[in-house]
């Protein structure tokens, strides 16, 4: 059974950092294109970042240079390192495989 469990969110001040984790089970993350997507209050889903099976990373312009996606194949876990956070990064963050998502983790950037 495929399962994605996100964690690591929280309240952080502008300029701060957080690292999100996504523990996957039921499949190997290194065999799939994995993404992080987010949904801000009152808005639709926004793609944030992705990593291909070959390890090639990609980012939305809004987070490029501030966020970094990575994976630990041994732990079957996907990560999103988020630096220099801005209030507009406030959202529920989900990891995704082929459109399937976990329950998400809330990130709130506020002073």
C-alpha positions in Angstrom: 0.0 0.0 0.0 1.4 3.4 -1.1 1.7 5.8 1.8 3.2 9.3 2.0 3.6 10.9 5.4 4.9 14.5 5.6 6.4 16.1 8.7 8.6 19.0 9.8 6.3 21.9 9.4 5.7 24.6 11.9 5.7 28.3 12.7 8.8 30.2 11.7 9.8 33.9 11.4 10.5 35.5 8.0 14.1 34.7 7.0 14.0 31.4 9.0 14.5 27.8 7.8 12.6 24.5 8.0 13.3 21.1 6.7 10.3 19.0 5.6 10.4 15.3 5.4 8.2 12.8 3.5 8.4 9.2 4.6 7.3 6.9 1.8 6.2 3.3 2.0 4.9 0.8 -0.5 7.2 1.9 -3.3 10.8 3.1 -3.8 11.0 6.9 -4.2 14.2 6.6 -6.3 12.2 4.9 -9.1 9.7 7.8 -9.5 9.6 11.5 -10.1 8.7 12.9 -6.7 7.4 16.4 -6.1 6.6 18.8 -3.3 3.5 20.8 -3.9 1.8 23.4 -1.6 -1.6 25.0 -1.1 -1.9 28.4 0.5 -5.1 29.5 2.2 -7.8 30.1 -0.3 -5.6 29.1 -3.3 -5.1 26.1 -5.5 -2.3 23.6 -5.5 1.1 25.0 -6.5 4.0 22.8 -7.7 7.1 23.7 -5.7 9.9 21.3 -6.6 10.6 17.9 -8.1 13.4 15.3 -8.3 13.6 12.8 -11.1 14.5 9.1 -10.7 17.9 10.1 -12.1 18.3 12.8 -9.4 17.7 15.8 -11.5 16.1 18.6 -9.5 13.7 21.3 -10.6 12.1 24.3 -8.8 9.4 26.8 -9.2 10.7 30.3 -9.9 9.2 31.5 -6.6 11.5 29.2 -4.5 14.5 28.8 -6.7 17.7 29.6 -4.8 15.9 29.3 -1.4 14.6 25.7 -1.4 16.4 22.4 -2.0 14.9 19.0 -2.6 16.7 15.8 -1.8 16.1 12.2 -1.0 17.6 9.4 1.1 17.0 6.2 -0.8 18.1 4.1 2.2 15.4 5.7 4.4 13.0 6.0 1.4 12.4 9.6 2.5 12.1 12.8 0.5 13.2 16.2 1.9 12.6 19.8 1.3 15.1 22.2 2.9 13.5 25.7 3.0 15.7 28.7 3.7 15.0 32.4 3.7 11.3 31.8 4.2 8.8 34.5 3.3 5.2 35.0 4.5 4.0 34.0 1.1 5.5 30.6 1.6 2.8 29.9 4.2 0.9 26.9 3.0 0.2 23.2 3.6 3.0 21.3 2.0 2.5 17.9 0.4 4.9 15.4 -1.2 3.4 13.8 -4.3 3.9 10.8 -6.6 1.8 10.7 -9.7 -0.7 13.1 -8.1 -1.1 11.0 -4.9 -0.3 13.1 -1.8 -0.1 12.6 1.9 -2.0 14.6 4.5 0.5 17.4 4.4 2.3 19.5 6.9 1.5 23.1 7.7 4.2 25.8 7.3 3.4 29.2 8.7 5.8 32.1 8.1 5.0 35.0 10.4 6.6 37.4 12.8 
